[in-house]
Amino acid sequence: MRGGSVVSFIKIGDFFSPLIRSKQADILFVLSETELIQNQHFARPTGSQIYINAKEPRKRSIDADSLAVRLGSPVTANLVLLGFACAHPDFPYSHDEIAQCIRKISTASMVDQNLKSFYEGYYSFS
């Protein structure tokens, strides 16, 4: 988060607008607890899933930063969080589908590290 926060939207399916309005997001990935306060309004009032990178245990949280540092690649905390989310039974994509995407979009020099971080998060789910 050098220089400030970043909010990204990903829509899957047919949509007329690239933005997600307040109370319309099905899933939030929060890489900083302070960002949860600023962005929680995007989550649907019922049925949304929120995954948080947090030092203190909370519902659907994991200390992705510490795990990524331990793996030697602090910049892959987002992949640790994504792997953690994939382990939840109500997450809409399987870990195999996401791992296939990681293999496809990662550079050759980073594919192993990216998958290692992803699976660290996946297997951390309990």
Phi, psi and omega in degrees: 000044177296123176082004178133181184273161178231133174242125180238145178243138173233122177246137179241122182119193181269121180219155179266341183231143179280349184265155174250126182277167177306137178066027181240350184281134176279325184222136172239135169250119185245113183272352177214133182301329178294331178288335178299316181300318183283338188239359182298336180298342178287335184291142174300145180299328177226142174085001179277159177243129179236122179247129190236136170273105186219143176289319181270137180299134176216172176299130179055046177234157178210147176275075184295326179300310182296320179295317180295320177296316179300327179279355178088012181216080183304332182287354181262017178302326178297324178287327174298314179296319178296317177298318177301317179296320181297337180282344179285136185297336182265004176288136190285353181233145180281161177294331178295319179296316181291318179300321178298319177295319179299316178299322184288321187260347180282147173292157182303325182285344184247351186301316181295316179295318180297316178293321178300316179294317178302310182290333174300316177293318181300312183280353176279345180293134177227000000 
